[in-house]
Structures are given as structure tokens and as C-alpha cells.
Amino acid sequence: MQVATLSVLPGSENAEEFTQSLDCATGPVAVQIRSAVQAPSFEQIEQLCAGAARAAGLALQSVNLTQTPVRYQVTIVSDGGGIWQQPARPARPELVVAFWFPAGDDADALRERVISTTAHEFHHIATAMAGQRRWGAHREPEAYLAGACALLAIEGELRREQLPGRHDPRADSLLPAAARRSGNAGNAIGRSLQAFFSGDHMQRDDKDGRALLRYCQQSIGFPGIAR
């Protein structure tokens, strides 16, 4: 199986040099963080690397691909725009995935974005590798659910404001069909997850958090995190 990845960032295109790099691994997932911005501290880069590795690993474990070797490259750039593509490669003994993220001004928000996006996209990759149908009405909602589940499991907290649901349906006529379907799926899963909150946020080990993690396990197979 071959996997191609694509990242599109808003803003004017520019060229940047990478000033920081860090490698880390969790199980079979080896992550390399490259950053073209100076703002993140080494500790923040370490946390980012660990979060990305765990998010990818959860998605793979959810379909029993626990021994699948993956090389995952996360590149942090400024908020300048551009399109970066990791083309499909010939069959190799390991999977190679690359995504690019805008740095923004908040290291915590960046880490949370990387975790949720990684879980979302690796859910698509993992289910396809496991032989499940790539297309289907449930695929995109499940991927958004994976992002929320990973945030709660890894960060230990999930806030209402972090739920998907920022898509404005009034823009549907201007969007490609895939973007329209994805945005509406995010809105739908965000609305459904509101029911798990008794306040503005939940903790991994409180009643709300345990209920959502059980749902994650039952719905998409997130492993060993429901209590």
C-alpha cells in the first residue's frame, strides 16, 4: 500500500530554513520534529514530539497495527503559506508520513493541533491499511472523533472549545466537495460530543472523561484508555 500526504497552509508563500530538529519514538512510531521558528523551547519540542508519536500510535493500535513501523515527519513553519506534498513511495518495510503545521503564537495550541490532526489523519491511514473501506459516511466523523479522543487521552483534558465544529455551512457552495463533507462531518461530531460535557471541560479521570474514553474505545477501538 502507498500513502501520499498533503499540507496546505494559508498565507503568502515563502522559503524557510530549519533551525531545530528532534527525533523521538513511541513503539514502532518514529517521529522527527523540524522547526523553522525559534519560539518553541527544547522542552516544548520534546512534548510536541511525544504527543505526535502517541497520537499516531493510538490510531494504529485501534486497528491492531501495533507492529507497523512508521516514520512521521512533523515540520513547523511560520504562518506563511504554501503547499507541501509527500508523494506516494514504492513499497517499503515502513510507512513514511509528513505533515506541515503553522507555528502560531501559542506553543500549547500548536501541540494540541498537532495531536488532534495526527490522530485524525492517521485514523484514515490506519483504517485503509487494515483493509477497511476508505470512503463511507462514517469515515470522516470517526476521524474527527479520533482527534478529540487523542487530545483527552494524551493531554489529560478536553475543552468544549477544542471540539470540531467551526465550519460555516454558508460557505459550502464555494468549497470542493471533499472539504464540504469534512467540514460538515466535523460540525456533526462536535455537536454529538457536547453531550458528554457537564461543564466547559473534562479531565481524563473524571466522570465525563471516563465516559468519553469508553465511547472512544467502543466506537473506534482506541486501546486501553477507558476506565
Secondary structure, 3 states (H helix, E strand, C coil): CCCCEEEEECCCECCCCCCEEEEEEECCEEEEEEECCCCCCHHHHHHHHHHHHHHHHHHHHCCCCCCCCEEEEEEEECCCEEEEEECCCCCCCCEEEEEEEECCCCHHHHHHHHHHHHHHHHHHHHHHHCCCCCCCCCHHHHHHHHHHHHHHHHHCEEEHHHCCCCCCHHHHHHCCHHHHHHHHHHHHHHHHHHHHCCCCEEECCCHHHHHHHHHHHHHHCCCCCCC
